[in-house]
Amino acid sequence: MTRRNVSDLVCDHSSQFGLVVGCLYQPAMNASVTQTLLMESRLRQAVEREEFVLHYQPKYNLVSGKMSGMEALIRWNHPTKGLVPPEWLEQPQSLEPDLL
C-alpha cells in the first residue's frame, strides 16, 4: 500500500465512527478493505452470471387483514451456497471465507 492509500484508509475508518480527531493505522484495516473489495468483485461477477433472483412478498394491512401491496426483494443465489442471507451483504466481515 502506498502512503496515500493508507492515509485514505485511516480517514475512511475514522469517518465511519464519526471521529473528527483522527485514527491510527492498524494492519487489521487492510483486512476490512480486502474483504470489501473482494465482496464487490464477487457481486459484479454474480451480476454478470445472472445469479440474482427476484422474489415478491405481499404486504398486509394488520387492521383489515387484506393485502395492501407487494415488496420486491432481490436475493443472491450463490452457485455453491444457495441463497445468501441479506445480512451477509450488509456486513462483509460476517461472510464465510469460502463464500468469497
N, C-alpha and C positions, 0 to 999 in steps of 0.2 A: 504494500500500500504506500502511496505517496503521502507526503506531509499534508497536502491539500485534502486528500481523501480522508485521512484520519481526523483532520480538523472538522470537515463536514460531518463525519460520523459522530463526533463528540457533540457538536452543535445540535444535530438532529436528536440525539439521545437526550440532551438537556431539555430541548423544547417539548419532548413527549411528557415530561414531568412538570412542565410549567416553570422550570428553573430559569432565573434571569442571571444568576451569578456565575454559572458555568458548571463544568463537569470534567473530571479527569478521565483520560482514556484508559480503558480496560480491555485486555485482549478478548474477553467474552463478548464485547460489542461486535467483533468480527463474525462470530458465530451467528449472531442475530441477523446481521446483514446478509451473510451467506445463505441462511435459511430463507429469508425473504426473497432474495434473488432467485434461488432455486425454485421456490414456490411459483414465482411469476413465470419462470421458464416452463414449468410443468403445466401451468394453466394455459399458456399460449399454445403448447402442444395439444392440450385437451381440446381447445377450440378448433385447431386445425384438423384433429381427428374426429371431430363432432361427438365428443364424449359427454356432452351436456344434454340432459333431458328436462323437459318441461312437465310440471305437474300442476293441476288445478285443484285448489282447495276451496270448498264452499265456506261462506261466512254466514252465520245465522244470527238473527235478532233474538236475543235471550228472552225478551218480553213476549213476542208473538210466536216464537219458535219457527218462524218462516225464514227461508233462505233470503239474505239481503244482498248478496253479491258473491264474487269469486276473487280469489287471490291466485296469482300466477307465481309459482316457485320454480326456480331453476336448480337442478342438482347435478353434481359431477358424478358420472358413472365411471369410476376408475376401472380400467380393464382387468386388474387382478384383485382389487379390494372391494369392488362393488360401489354402492352409493356412499359418497364421502359425507360425513356429518357436517352441517354448516359451521359449527364451532371450530372445526379444524381449519377452515378457510379464514376465519376471523383471527385466529391465534396460531400462526405458523409454527411456533415453538412447541405446540401441543401435538403436532403431526408425528406419526410413527416414522422413524427414519427410513424404513423400507418403502414407505408410500411415496417419498420423494424420489 
